[in-house]
């Protein structure tokens, strides 16, 4: 069954869901895997125009922004302080150069089965 929403209902639903706070899980979890999921969903891992690696993450959630910064510090030693931008109130976070390279390689690598034989 599919429900059709009016434009007003859609706007209200969007506004309501944007106001819901988002936090890392309250139960034990893999910080590495959770961070990977955050970056996959709302971030990127790439190279700047000058060839430096960077890892970025954008969130409206203060808790997720703080979690990202804590993980950056834990993995690469780089200190980041989450600050909302004035344009739209989000946290645009980024690490570049050596800290970004450290973060990009701090994940388990899949090993093809034929290498194990």
N, C-alpha and C positions, 0 to 999 in steps of 0.2 A: 504494500500500500504506500503510495507516494502522496505527501501532503503539499499542496501549493500554498506558499506564503505570499502575502501582499508585500509590496515594497516597504511599507511601514513596519510590518512584522519582521522582515529580513533585517532592516536597519536596527530595530530594537534587539534582535537576537545577536547581531554582530556587536553592538555596543555592550550588551551584557557579557558576552564571552570574552571581550577584550578587557573587561574589568576584573575578571577572575584571576586571583593571584596564582602564579606558577612557581613551584619550588622543586628542588631535587627530591627524590623519594625519601620518606621518613624511615624506611626500613633499610637494612644493609643492602648495598649495591656496588657494582664495579664502577668506580669513578672514571676509569679509562674508557669503558664502554659507553657510559652515559655521556661523557664529553664528546666522544666520537659521534654519537647520535645527535647531540645539539649542533655540532658543526655541520654534519650532513644535512640537517634540516634548516638551520638558520645561519649558516656560515660558509666559509670557503677556505680552501687550501690551494694556493697558486703562487705565481711569481709576479713581481712588480715589473713595470716597463724596463727597469734597469737590471732585471734578472735576480733580484733578491727574493727569497721565499717569504711568504706571509701566511698567517692564519688569522682569519677574522670571524667574528661572531656578533650578531645583532639581536637584541632582545628588549622587550618592554619590561621584563621581570627583573627587579632588583636582585632577588635571590639567585636567579640564573646568572646574572652578570657577575655577582660576587663569587659564585661557584666557578665560573670560567676564570676569573682572576686568581682565585686560590689554586686552581689546577695549573695555570701558567707559572705561578711562583713555584709550586711543588715540582713541576717537571723541568722547567728551564731556568729557574732562578730569577726570572724577569718580574719586576713588580709592576702591576697595573692597578690603577684606581678607577673603578667604574664611575662614570659621570654621564648623566643624561645630556643629550644635545638639546639646544634651545628650539630648534625648528619643530621637532615632533615628539620630543620627550622620550626617545629611545636611548639605549646604551649601545653605541657603536664601538666595539672593542677590537683591537688588532695587536698582533705581535709580528715583528718582521726580523729578517736577518738570522743571526745565530739562534736566538730563542725560538723562532718559528721553525727552523730546521730541526731543532731538538724535539719540539712538539710533534712534528710530522713523522719522525722516525720512532717516537715512543709509542709504538703499537705493535701487537703481534703480527708477524708476517705469515701469510698462508704459504704452505710448502706444497708444491704440486706432488701428487702421488708418485709420479714416475721418478722423482728425485729420491724418494725414500726407498725405492727398490734396489 
